[in-house]
């Protein structure tokens, strides 16, 4: 009987521990954003990703032609790819497709203050944004996280879908998806995926998700504040290209500050893991086994 009781107590403790464990995991850490827009499903993800690949390739070729595509060995290129490699294991939480994306990072030698991540994980930074704003690693991670978040949440796809609806009005949805509508939509919304402007709510969402990606990778999420302060200061002269698609302002900084508490714990944990050289906690189990492919510098 005693043994039975003992076993029962042990089982109860185990159960309590298990429940405890569940409870400890349950209130999921991180920023609070809603579901991605269902509207985006009107346009196939592949359509946008293919368009992005074409435009990204064209951009790289154009840059190469002007001798502006930074070599793989460029210190800033190496720096960008290191940061990307740290952020990307945390990306899949936001979009399961992302694990199959062929992530790419390029550095364009241009004075423009600009950076973007196109659908399908095609990232580009201009030297202007890094050098003119003297971005710290934390700030680079915030810019990159923000841009990656646009791609993960498929904001371009959402824009294309909305434009499809607005432009084509009453046409049957089937023809939008399989007929010419998609082309029209991309022509209108994503025609130039490089200069696409997103809605305020998309911007806010990307700020928050970007902040979480940076925090999970051990980059200080509070650096969003210094980033936007630098960006605003830079806009006093000729407004940076990035600002034309990413309006700065005090609201933005305030929202970042108000939401920092949601990612501070993640940042502290990741920072400690980084300092001790232990593997970084990933966004969900198994993510570390599915590390994204980033084109390695040529030896
Ligand atoms: Zn943005």
Boltz pocket constraint, residues with backbone or C-beta under 6 A from the ligand:
constraints:
  - pocket:
      binder: B
      contacts: [[A, 146], [A, 150], [A, 198], [A, 202], [A, 203], [A, 206], [A, 245], [A, 246]]
      max_distance: 6.0
